[in-house]
Amino acid sequence: MLTTASVPDLDKVAYWNNAVSRTLVPMTVAPRGDGPFDGRIATDRLGCLRVSTMEADAERVSRTPALIARSSEALVAVGVQVSGTATFIQDGRRAEVGEGDLVVYDTTRPYSFDYPERFTTHVFQLPRHMLGVPDSDILEVSGTVIGPTDGFGAVLQPFLSTLATSAHSYSPAVGGKLANSVIDLLATLVAERTRQVPADADTAGSHFVLRIRNHIDRKLGDPALSPEAIAKAHHISVRYLHRLFEGEGITVGRLIQQRRLEECARELARRGRTAPTVSAVAQRWGFVSPAHFSRAFRAAYGVSPREWRTLRTAQDDVGRSPGGAPTPSCTVADRPGAGLPPSSS
């Protein structure tokens, strides 16, 4: 954290110029007010991703060709406007940035931010080559403002905002994984904005849903698995988690139970000399109460877990030919999970 709080008034502007240039990239800062300037900036690193939060009085920030010549690193940046407004200019494009908006820009070309009032912004910077997209595509996207209600804005804004406020708390291993997620999302954003993927495809949302579904499958045996735990693990709000699943035809809680029941049904149907007890199977897949498990299983499959095991074992015996090979008579209705009622939200 660098702050002007303890700096003499006459030295505040020079100190702030140096602090911003050291934390982000070399820039010039010109305060818009006449009184003593106040500003603070904090920064963290998550793998190759630099995450900074800047709060300051009204100012104009400029990145000039001379300053660019002093920088050896080519970076792509995303700004998340937390409070206040800004006017951003790059490559002749002028963008008005409001609270909650995201703006993408390239530090290798001149740009400026004009903040007419006190503001707070999160800035995410990563090496340009990490995106793996052509420079021409980055040029096309630079200066683009994504609103918090846009398809990508609805995904990126809460994720990046949470990441910025909690970046200091992650281990290097977790930080690296989170940085990779940001890279994937930004590369998808560039692809969408340059029409390399259909404009109406909610690719970023699908990316999150797939990650969450995989997370659920990995954690099925954890009794503490819940929408709240999933949201915390993915650094999003529970409300936003439910929004992601609005188009999935099933709620998160229902999906957890459905997947647990499917795994229990599959294991109960498995033949073996030492078959585990029904309660052991239920516990292995995250059910704490045997009574609750039995009720949920009967509601989904129409029979009790013990009856399911008996029926499946009998069907398996009947469905085998004299040579011992399974006959190709298995239908969709025979498969574990086929007896589940239609998914609903």
FIDREN-371797 format. One record per residue (C-alpha): x, y, z; residue number from 1. Coordinates in nm, 4 decimals. Example, Ala and Ser with C-alpha at 12.3 -4.5 7.8 and 13.67 -1.06 7.14 Angstrom:
REM FIDREN-371797
1.2300:-0.4500:0.7800:1
1.3670:-0.1060:0.7140:2
END
This chain:
REM FIDREN-371797
0.0000:0.0000:0.0000:1
0.1354:0.3394:-0.1029:2
-0.0453:0.6476:0.0242:3
0.0020:1.0233:0.0307:4
-0.1434:1.0437:0.3824:5
0.1876:1.1070:0.5602:6
0.3573:1.2961:0.2749:7
0.3972:1.6772:0.3041:8
0.1422:1.8639:0.0931:9
0.4031:2.0116:-0.1393:10
0.5421:1.6657:-0.2181:11
0.2159:1.4755:-0.2569:12
0.1809:1.5091:-0.6358:13
0.5402:1.4045:-0.7064:14
0.5057:1.1153:-0.4656:15
0.1800:1.0077:-0.6282:16
0.3274:1.0192:-0.9783:17
0.6067:0.7920:-0.8640:18
0.3724:0.5558:-0.6775:19
0.1392:0.5097:-0.9753:20
0.4266:0.4628:-1.2195:21
0.5958:0.2050:-0.9972:22
0.2766:0.0101:-0.9272:23
0.1214:0.0138:-1.2754:24
0.3263:0.1472:-1.5695:25
0.5102:0.4807:-1.6127:26
0.2472:0.7563:-1.6412:27
0.2004:1.1233:-1.5624:28
-0.0660:1.2282:-1.3149:29
-0.2125:1.5791:-1.3101:30
-0.4518:1.6603:-1.0221:31
-0.7668:1.8458:-1.1230:32
-0.8172:2.0205:-0.7881:33
-0.6298:2.3008:-0.6148:34
-0.6160:2.1601:-0.2618:35
-0.3800:1.9003:-0.1132:36
-0.3947:1.5802:-0.3162:37
-0.4963:1.2517:-0.1550:38
-0.4435:0.9075:-0.3062:39
-0.3641:0.5487:-0.2142:40
-0.2805:0.2455:-0.4228:41
-0.2387:-0.1203:-0.3222:42
-0.1094:-0.4030:-0.5383:43
-0.0764:-0.7812:-0.5266:44
0.0363:-1.0523:-0.7654:45
-0.1493:-1.3696:-0.8588:46
0.0864:-1.5665:-1.0797:47
0.1485:-1.3517:-1.3874:48
-0.1463:-1.1257:-1.3019:49
-0.0883:-0.7914:-1.1281:50
-0.3919:-0.6724:-0.9317:51
-0.4068:-0.3126:-0.8065:52
-0.6692:-0.0964:-0.6402:53
-0.6377:0.2808:-0.6700:54
-0.8399:0.5419:-0.4825:55
-0.7618:0.9090:-0.5414:56
-0.8916:1.2622:-0.5851:57
-0.9887:1.3931:-0.9289:58
-0.6994:1.3622:-1.1714:59
-0.5911:1.3040:-1.5285:60
-0.3590:1.0118:-1.5986:61
-0.1653:0.9983:-1.9263:62
0.0532:0.7363:-2.0901:63
0.2682:0.9087:-2.3524:64
0.4978:0.7670:-2.6253:65
0.8014:0.8830:-2.4258:66
0.6817:0.6953:-2.1186:67
0.6010:0.3871:-2.3256:68
0.9593:0.3858:-2.4512:69
1.0712:0.3456:-2.0878:70
0.8633:0.0283:-2.0427:71
1.0048:-0.3055:-2.1488:72
0.6887:-0.5095:-2.0870:73
0.3836:-0.5260:-2.3164:74
0.0738:-0.5510:-2.0993:75
-0.2993:-0.5765:-2.1506:76
-0.5042:-0.4157:-1.8744:77
-0.8631:-0.4271:-1.7566:78
-1.0001:-0.1511:-1.5364:79
-1.3047:-0.2068:-1.3155:80
-1.4639:0.1222:-1.2121:81
-1.5716:0.0814:-0.8495:82
-1.6825:0.4394:-0.7831:83
-1.6771:0.7677:-0.9696:84
-1.6544:0.8014:-1.3470:85
-1.3808:0.8281:-1.6077:86
-1.3292:0.9267:-1.9683:87
-1.0879:0.6919:-2.1413:88
-0.9140:0.7695:-2.4725:89
-0.6953:0.5353:-2.6795:90
-0.6394:0.5113:-3.0567:91
-0.8838:0.7970:-3.1122:92
-1.1631:0.6115:-2.9302:93
-1.3385:0.7892:-2.6467:94
-1.5202:0.5815:-2.3867:95
-1.7269:0.6973:-2.0897:96
-1.6725:0.4620:-1.7989:97
-1.9312:0.4499:-1.5215:98
-1.9558:0.2660:-1.1929:99
-1.9452:-0.1098:-1.2469:100
-1.8092:-0.0799:-1.6023:101
-1.5020:-0.2593:-1.7328:102
-1.2616:-0.1119:-1.9859:103
-0.9887:-0.2979:-2.1773:104
-0.6699:-0.1246:-2.2922:105
-0.3160:-0.1867:-2.4158:106
-0.0222:-0.0290:-2.2300:107
0.1992:-0.0281:-2.5415:108
-0.0029:0.2513:-2.7039:109
-0.0766:0.5999:-2.5684:110
-0.3909:0.6460:-2.3604:111
-0.5401:0.8668:-2.0923:112
-0.7929:0.8458:-1.8096:113
-0.9708:1.1593:-1.6962:114
-1.1363:1.1262:-1.3537:115
-1.3506:1.4365:-1.2838:116
-1.4156:1.3426:-0.9202:117
-1.2760:1.1206:-0.6479:118
-1.2798:0.7611:-0.7653:119
-1.1842:0.4021:-0.6926:120
-1.0789:0.1544:-0.9598:121
-0.9354:-0.1955:-0.9791:122
-0.6674:-0.2524:-1.2427:123
-0.5670:-0.5967:-1.3715:124
-0.2517:-0.6239:-1.5827:125
-0.1054:-0.9281:-1.7536:126
0.1597:-0.9874:-2.0218:127
-0.0015:-0.9442:-2.3618:128
0.1467:-1.2649:-2.5019:129
-0.0294:-1.4695:-2.2304:130
-0.3661:-1.4117:-2.3980:131
-0.2541:-1.6007:-2.7074:132
-0.4595:-1.3809:-2.9420:133
-0.3386:-1.1695:-3.2386:134
-0.2280:-0.8136:-3.1681:135
-0.4834:-0.6965:-3.4229:136
-0.7622:-0.8423:-3.2102:137
-0.6329:-0.6699:-2.8975:138
-0.6208:-0.3447:-3.0951:139
-0.9842:-0.3927:-3.1932:140
-1.0980:-0.4541:-2.8363:141
-0.8909:-0.1798:-2.6699:142
-1.1066:0.1063:-2.5505:143
-1.4094:-0.1195:-2.5251:144
-1.6378:-0.0585:-2.2273:145
-1.8307:-0.3590:-2.0988:146
-2.1269:-0.2762:-1.8779:147
-2.2209:-0.4804:-1.5694:148
-2.5345:-0.6084:-1.7446:149
-2.3572:-0.7183:-2.0637:150
-2.3113:-1.0905:-2.1155:151
-1.9433:-1.0812:-2.0298:152
-1.9798:-0.7958:-1.7860:153
-2.2208:-0.9995:-1.5766:154
-1.9557:-1.2694:-1.5448:155
-1.6346:-1.0683:-1.5235:156
-1.7388:-0.7793:-1.3004:157
-1.8280:-0.9754:-0.9842:158
-1.5415:-1.2186:-1.0363:159
-1.2762:-0.9507:-1.0836:160
-1.4133:-0.7316:-0.8055:161
-1.3999:-1.0175:-0.5566:162
-1.0551:-1.1132:-0.6784:163
-0.9238:-0.7602:-0.6290:164
-1.0457:-0.7328:-0.2704:165
-0.9125:-1.0754:-0.1679:166
-0.5958:-1.1124:-0.3790:167
-0.3707:-1.0895:-0.0730:168
-0.5277:-1.3965:0.0871:169
-0.4433:-1.6600:-0.1745:170
-0.1499:-1.8981:-0.1702:171
0.0839:-1.8904:-0.4729:172
-0.0675:-2.2129:-0.6067:173
-0.4250:-2.0849:-0.5828:174
-0.3198:-1.7441:-0.7147:175
-0.1695:-1.9042:-1.0242:176
-0.4899:-2.0955:-1.0951:177
-0.6998:-1.7827:-1.0529:178
-0.4694:-1.5929:-1.2882:179
-0.5177:-1.8655:-1.5489:180
-0.8947:-1.8315:-1.5114:181
-0.8703:-1.4560:-1.5727:182
-0.6562:-1.5187:-1.8820:183
-0.9104:-1.7679:-2.0180:184
-1.1982:-1.5269:-1.9637:185
-1.0176:-1.2317:-2.1198:186
-0.9153:-1.4393:-2.4222:187
-1.2795:-1.5402:-2.4611:188
-1.3832:-1.1757:-2.4299:189
-1.1439:-1.0770:-2.7090:190
-1.2733:-1.3622:-2.9261:191
-1.6348:-1.2599:-2.8686:192
-1.5739:-0.8909:-2.9347:193
-1.3871:-0.9678:-3.2563:194
-1.6669:-1.2056:-3.3620:195
-1.4552:-1.5174:-3.3530:196
-1.7360:-1.6753:-3.1536:197
-2.1091:-1.6042:-3.1925:198
-2.2010:-1.2759:-3.0292:199
-2.4977:-1.4369:-2.8540:200
-2.2989:-1.7260:-2.7120:201
-2.2607:-1.6922:-2.3364:202
-1.9185:-1.8537:-2.3513:203
-1.7890:-1.7052:-2.0293:204
-2.1018:-1.8092:-1.8421:205
-2.0745:-2.1598:-1.9851:206
-1.7107:-2.1674:-1.8780:207
-1.8110:-2.0974:-1.5181:208
-2.0982:-2.3443:-1.5212:209
-1.8670:-2.6192:-1.6474:210
-1.6105:-2.5381:-1.3773:211
-1.8810:-2.5444:-1.1113:212
-2.0230:-2.8754:-1.2368:213
-1.6735:-3.0278:-1.2265:214
-1.6257:-2.8881:-0.8770:215
-1.9513:-3.0484:-0.7644:216
-1.8479:-3.3856:-0.9068:217
-1.5147:-3.3665:-0.7247:218
-1.6738:-3.2702:-0.3926:219
-1.9828:-3.4936:-0.3919:220
-1.8602:-3.6897:-0.0924:221
-1.8252:-3.3754:0.1198:222
-2.1374:-3.3315:0.3363:223
-2.0601:-2.9586:0.3546:224
-2.1020:-2.9158:-0.0227:225
-2.3705:-2.6495:-0.0696:226
-2.4453:-2.3447:-0.2867:227
-2.2792:-2.1276:-0.0217:228
-1.9618:-2.3402:-0.0198:229
-1.9499:-2.3498:-0.4006:230
-1.9912:-1.9725:-0.4300:231
-1.7127:-1.9171:-0.1769:232
-1.4797:-2.1574:-0.3586:233
-1.5349:-1.9712:-0.6875:234
-1.5193:-1.6208:-0.5348:235
-1.8708:-1.5233:-0.6415:236
-2.1906:-1.4470:-0.4528:237
-2.4595:-1.7096:-0.3939:238
-2.7016:-1.4875:-0.5815:239
-2.4740:-1.4797:-0.8844:240
-2.4236:-1.8578:-0.8643:241
-2.7992:-1.9057:-0.8922:242
-2.8094:-1.6620:-1.1850:243
-2.5515:-1.8733:-1.3691:244
-2.7755:-2.1787:-1.3359:245
-3.0978:-2.0088:-1.4438:246
-3.0521:-2.1464:-1.7941:247
-2.9474:-2.4943:-1.6808:248
-3.2957:-2.6202:-1.5963:249
-3.1912:-2.7187:-1.2441:250
-3.0938:-2.5421:-0.9240:251
-2.7521:-2.5914:-0.7701:252
-2.8927:-2.7661:-0.4632:253
-3.1005:-3.0001:-0.6777:254
-2.7993:-3.0765:-0.8974:255
-2.5903:-3.1738:-0.5933:256
-2.8590:-3.4149:-0.4728:257
-2.9193:-3.5554:-0.8200:258
-2.5508:-3.6282:-0.8774:259
-2.5195:-3.7893:-0.5326:260
-2.8179:-4.0129:-0.5994:261
-2.6791:-4.1118:-0.9395:262
-2.3478:-4.2166:-0.7860:263
-2.5218:-4.4057:-0.5055:264
-2.7447:-4.5858:-0.7579:265
-2.4435:-4.6766:-0.9686:266
-2.2513:-4.8134:-0.6702:267
-2.5483:-5.0057:-0.5302:268
-2.5948:-5.1758:-0.8673:269
-2.2345:-5.2908:-0.8787:270
-2.1793:-5.6624:-0.8214:271
-1.9162:-5.7780:-0.5751:272
-1.8421:-6.0347:-0.3118:273
-1.8282:-5.7765:-0.0350:274
-2.0885:-5.5205:-0.1299:275
-2.0899:-5.2160:0.1013:276
-2.3952:-5.1495:0.3136:277
-2.6549:-4.9014:0.1932:278
-2.5657:-4.6602:0.4739:279
-2.1954:-4.6798:0.3833:280
-2.2721:-4.5948:0.0215:281
-2.4931:-4.3033:0.1254:282
-2.2258:-4.1684:0.3580:283
-1.9537:-4.2037:0.0942:284
-2.1505:-3.9754:-0.1391:285
-2.2280:-3.7032:0.1121:286
-2.5591:-3.8080:0.2688:287
-2.5462:-3.7548:0.6464:288
-2.8892:-3.8937:0.7342:289
-2.9728:-4.2515:0.6193:290
-3.3436:-4.1728:0.6533:291
-3.3140:-3.8659:0.4304:292
-3.1149:-4.0659:0.1773:293
-3.3793:-4.3408:0.1638:294
-3.6608:-4.0892:0.1149:295
-3.4713:-3.9012:-0.1569:296
-3.3730:-4.2243:-0.3328:297
-3.7296:-4.3589:-0.3335:298
-3.8621:-4.0255:-0.4625:299
-3.6135:-4.0357:-0.7504:300
-3.6155:-4.4056:-0.8429:301
-3.9503:-4.5316:-0.7134:302
-3.7935:-4.8003:-0.4952:303
-3.5845:-4.8117:-0.1798:304
-3.2046:-4.8386:-0.2038:305
-3.2171:-5.2038:-0.0943:306
-3.4881:-5.2850:-0.3481:307
-3.2833:-5.1082:-0.6166:308
-2.9810:-5.3239:-0.5336:309
-3.1869:-5.6429:-0.5469:310
-3.3568:-5.5497:-0.8745:311
-3.0368:-5.4429:-1.0449:312
-2.8522:-5.7557:-0.9355:313
-3.1364:-5.9716:-1.0624:314
-3.1494:-5.7863:-1.3959:315
-2.7741:-5.8258:-1.4306:316
-2.8047:-6.2048:-1.3801:317
-3.0891:-6.2373:-1.6285:318
-2.9198:-6.0130:-1.8819:319
-2.6148:-6.2340:-1.9171:320
-2.5846:-6.4972:-2.1874:321
-2.4622:-6.8513:-2.1084:322
-2.1137:-6.7425:-2.2132:323
-2.1127:-6.4791:-1.9430:324
-2.1148:-6.1724:-2.1723:325
-2.3810:-5.9079:-2.1126:326
-2.6618:-5.9090:-2.3663:327
-2.7191:-5.5847:-2.5617:328
-3.0676:-5.5384:-2.4186:329
-3.0017:-5.2547:-2.1782:330
-3.2385:-4.9636:-2.2412:331
-3.2213:-4.6037:-2.1287:332
-3.4736:-4.6818:-1.8560:333
-3.2351:-4.9425:-1.7130:334
-2.9507:-4.6995:-1.6592:335
-2.8848:-4.5475:-1.3171:336
-3.0397:-4.2057:-1.3018:337
-3.3049:-4.2811:-1.5648:338
-3.5702:-4.2945:-1.2960:339
-3.4989:-3.9426:-1.1816:340
-3.7832:-3.6991:-1.2281:341
-3.7223:-3.4274:-1.4875:342
-3.4787:-3.1629:-1.3632:343
-3.6447:-2.8426:-1.2619:344
-3.5351:-2.5123:-1.1221:345
END
